[in-house]
Amino acid sequence: MLIGYARVSTADQSTDLQKDALMAAGVDERNIYIDKASGKRDDRPGLEACLKALREGDSLVVWRLDRLGRSLKHLVATVQDLVERGVGFRVLTGQGANIDTATASGKLVFGIFAALAEFERELIVERTKAGLAAAKARGRKGGRKPKLSQTTLAGAKARLAADPLLDKATLAKELSVHRTTLWRALERSTGTA
């Protein structure tokens, strides 16, 4: 039986592309396990359930090698465990496309492409760090933009000062933000909430 595994790094990304490719390769949609988490995370319930579902003679199919894991250690350990259990492993596209661990040459190719996948991940990390450093040198800060603008925050302070009975939680609801967001913004702007 073919068992598929699909993963995206964030909850707002879609697994549709991976699912379509897995189904085109013969994996039944009911046998596709999904995670919406970074490949670096150890706690991936979809992967854990997928690995538990695999039986001797089954094959694990992934869209790309980096969907299973991003570190060489994790990839090699996972595939070695599959081989010992009599489970095959296939990669459909990207680096390592058409890996078939049922053959000696497939095992060799897997080792090479696993190393390349880790190398690619490290390059991405290096480029990201370099980009952030360059942006910081130009005076740009990273991170999410504040939910409350300075104007809105000034208005909230004025309302709180004018009406001592006004509850911060009620004001936060009116501003369509969580109360913690309002409290933290007030704390940062005045040093106390």
Order of alpha helices (4+ residues) and beta strands (2+ residues): beta-alpha-beta-alpha-beta-alpha-alpha-beta-alpha-alpha-alpha-alpha
